[in-house]
Amino acid sequence: MTAPKTVQIPVGDGHFAVIDEADFDLVAPHRWRPMVSKSGKTYAYTVIGRKTVLMHRLIAGTAAGYDTDHEDRDGLNNTRGNLRTATRAQNVANTPKPKHADGRTASSKYRGVTWDREKRRWRAAIRVNGRLRHLGRFDVEEDAARAYDAAAQAEWPGFPQRNLPVEAVSS
């Protein structure tokens, strides 16, 4: 099976969104502009009758109360194969590790992992439905990252971006 043909749509100065050719008639009548999120990710939006409409939501037909997740995390890749309807929690699970407000990275390079100064070990935790769940303390940072990966995959199958690649199972 061949991949659908894609088209680039101008989105402001120097930005282009990629869509499937089949969606061209849906997005072509509108003037698309870039919207940059707090995390620095760029999306395409337009205004239709006083309402701001994101291109990916228009293409995916996302229902109110749900998000549209970009599987590859590229906010301008609006091909149908890259878009999927998600809950807010699933969408957040597909984001990179957050940084501090001043741009510094946290104590660990891995999502869900922090350095516990008091215990002098790596701590893994995951937030589910607003509640923080402790996953354990580890001597090795990568072990804490694996614990987070396993918990995130169990909670939101198919959505979380892994900290570490899945290890090959030897037979």
Backbone torsions as a table, in degrees:
resi	resn	phi	psi	omega
1	MET	NA	132.3	-179.6
2	THR	-90.2	150.8	179.4
3	ALA	-71.2	147.7	177.8
4	PRO	-62.0	149.5	176.4
5	LYS	-70.7	145.0	-178.5
6	THR	-116.1	161.0	-179.3
7	VAL	-134.1	144.0	174.6
8	GLN	-97.0	133.7	179.1
9	ILE	-113.5	125.6	178.3
10	PRO	-63.2	136.6	179.7
11	VAL	-131.5	83.5	179.9
12	GLY	71.6	-159.7	-175.4
13	ASP	-76.1	109.2	172.4
14	GLY	78.3	-0.7	178.7
15	HIS	-103.5	147.4	176.0
16	PHE	-138.1	135.5	172.7
17	ALA	-95.9	147.0	177.4
18	VAL	-107.9	128.4	178.8
19	ILE	-132.0	164.0	172.3
20	ASP	-72.1	143.1	-179.8
21	GLU	-54.8	-33.6	-179.2
22	ALA	-64.0	-20.2	-179.4
23	ASP	-96.8	3.4	-176.6
24	PHE	-58.0	-46.6	-178.1
25	ASP	-64.4	-24.1	178.7
26	LEU	-74.6	-39.2	-174.6
27	VAL	-100.2	-21.9	-174.6
28	ALA	-59.9	-34.1	-178.1
29	PRO	-69.3	-8.1	-173.8
30	HIS	-108.4	154.6	174.1
31	ARG	-94.2	116.7	-175.0
32	TRP	-98.1	139.7	-178.9
33	ARG	-126.5	157.4	177.1
34	PRO	-83.1	142.0	173.4
35	MET	-125.4	124.1	-179.4
36	VAL	-103.9	124.6	-179.1
37	SER	-77.6	171.4	177.4
38	LYS	-57.5	-32.0	-178.6
39	SER	-81.2	-4.5	179.0
40	GLY	93.5	2.8	179.9
41	LYS	-80.3	138.3	-178.1
42	THR	-101.0	134.3	177.1
43	TYR	-125.0	162.4	175.2
44	ALA	-102.2	133.5	177.3
45	TYR	-138.7	161.0	174.1
46	THR	-142.6	172.6	175.7
47	VAL	-115.8	124.3	178.5
48	ILE	-120.2	108.3	179.9
49	GLY	55.5	49.2	178.5
50	ARG	77.0	3.7	-179.4
51	LYS	-113.3	129.7	176.0
52	THR	-74.2	128.6	-177.9
53	VAL	-126.7	124.4	176.2
54	LEU	-82.4	137.0	-176.9
55	MET	-56.9	-43.6	-177.1
56	HIS	-65.5	-33.4	177.3
57	ARG	-71.1	-37.1	178.3
58	LEU	-64.0	-47.0	-178.3
59	ILE	-65.9	-44.8	-176.4
60	ALA	-78.0	-16.9	-177.2
61	GLY	65.3	38.8	-175.0
62	THR	-65.1	129.0	179.7
63	ALA	-73.5	152.8	176.5
64	ALA	-57.7	142.1	180.0
65	GLY	91.4	-4.1	178.9
66	TYR	-123.5	160.7	174.7
67	ASP	-105.5	164.3	170.1
68	THR	-112.1	117.6	-177.7
69	ASP	-93.8	136.2	171.4
70	HIS	-92.9	108.9	-174.5
71	GLU	-55.5	-39.0	-179.1
72	ASP	-88.4	4.3	179.2
73	ARG	69.6	7.2	178.0
74	ASP	-92.4	108.4	-176.3
75	GLY	-65.2	-11.6	178.1
76	LEU	-106.1	1.1	173.9
77	ASN	-91.9	90.9	-175.7
78	ASN	-103.8	33.6	173.0
79	THR	-75.3	146.1	-176.0
80	ARG	-60.2	-31.9	178.4
81	GLY	-67.6	-16.2	-179.1
82	ASN	-101.2	-12.4	-176.4
83	LEU	-102.2	141.0	176.2
84	ARG	-149.6	143.2	177.2
85	THR	-72.2	138.7	-175.9
86	ALA	-146.4	156.2	168.4
87	THR	-75.2	166.9	177.5
88	ARG	-58.6	-42.3	-179.2
89	ALA	-62.9	-41.9	177.9
90	GLN	-63.9	-42.2	-179.6
91	ASN	-63.5	-44.1	179.3
92	VAL	-65.0	-32.6	178.4
93	ALA	-64.3	-20.0	-179.4
94	ASN	-99.3	32.4	177.8
95	THR	-116.4	156.2	177.9
96	PRO	-71.7	168.6	178.6
97	LYS	-59.6	130.0	-179.2
98	PRO	-68.2	157.6	176.4
99	LYS	-110.3	163.9	174.1
100	HIS	-65.7	162.6	-178.0
101	ALA	-58.4	-30.4	-179.6
102	ASP	-87.3	5.1	175.9
103	GLY	94.6	-8.5	178.9
104	ARG	-69.3	150.5	173.8
105	THR	-84.9	159.2	-179.6
106	ALA	-75.6	-175.7	-175.8
107	SER	-63.9	-28.1	178.8
108	SER	-117.2	150.8	175.7
109	LYS	-81.0	-6.9	-175.8
110	TYR	-102.8	143.9	177.2
111	ARG	-67.3	136.4	177.9
112	GLY	79.9	7.4	-176.2
113	VAL	-124.5	132.2	176.2
114	THR	-137.4	159.1	176.9
115	TRP	-89.1	126.2	177.5
116	ASP	-93.8	103.6	-176.3
117	ARG	-63.4	-38.4	-177.3
118	GLU	-65.8	-46.5	-177.4
119	LYS	-89.3	-12.1	-179.6
120	ARG	56.0	45.6	177.9
121	ARG	-144.2	163.7	176.5
122	TRP	-81.6	135.3	-178.7
123	ARG	-112.2	133.0	175.6
124	ALA	-110.5	136.3	178.3
125	ALA	-151.1	156.5	178.3
126	ILE	-136.7	142.6	178.3
127	ARG	-103.3	122.1	180.0
128	VAL	-129.5	124.4	-178.8
129	ASN	52.5	41.0	177.1
130	GLY	79.6	-2.4	-178.8
131	ARG	-109.1	132.9	179.4
132	LEU	-85.3	125.4	179.6
133	ARG	-111.8	118.3	179.9
134	HIS	-73.2	131.2	-178.1
135	LEU	-106.8	-10.6	177.5
136	GLY	131.3	170.8	175.2
137	ARG	-116.1	145.1	-171.9
138	PHE	-137.6	146.9	176.3
139	ASP	-73.9	-30.3	-175.7
140	VAL	-110.9	127.9	-177.5
141	GLU	-56.4	-41.0	-178.9
142	GLU	-65.7	-31.1	176.6
143	ASP	-66.4	-39.4	175.9
144	ALA	-64.2	-40.3	178.7
145	ALA	-63.4	-39.3	178.0
146	ARG	-65.2	-38.8	178.2
147	ALA	-62.8	-43.2	177.5
148	TYR	-63.2	-46.1	-179.2
149	ASP	-56.3	-45.1	-178.8
150	ALA	-63.9	-43.6	-179.7
151	ALA	-66.7	-41.3	-179.6
152	ALA	-66.8	-41.1	179.4
153	GLN	-65.8	-37.5	177.8
154	ALA	-67.1	-36.5	-177.5
155	GLU	-77.4	-41.9	-175.6
156	TRP	-131.5	71.4	-175.6
157	PRO	-52.4	130.0	176.6
158	GLY	84.3	-12.3	-175.6
159	PHE	-99.4	-42.2	-171.5
160	PRO	-65.5	140.8	168.3
161	GLN	-79.0	125.3	-176.9
162	ARG	-73.7	147.0	171.2
163	ASN	-71.3	-40.4	-176.8
164	LEU	-127.3	150.1	177.7
165	PRO	-64.4	153.4	176.5
166	VAL	-66.2	129.7	-178.0
167	GLU	-80.0	140.2	178.9
168	ALA	-65.6	137.1	177.6
169	VAL	-93.8	122.5	180.0
170	SER	-82.5	143.0	-178.2
171	SER	-105.2	NA	NA
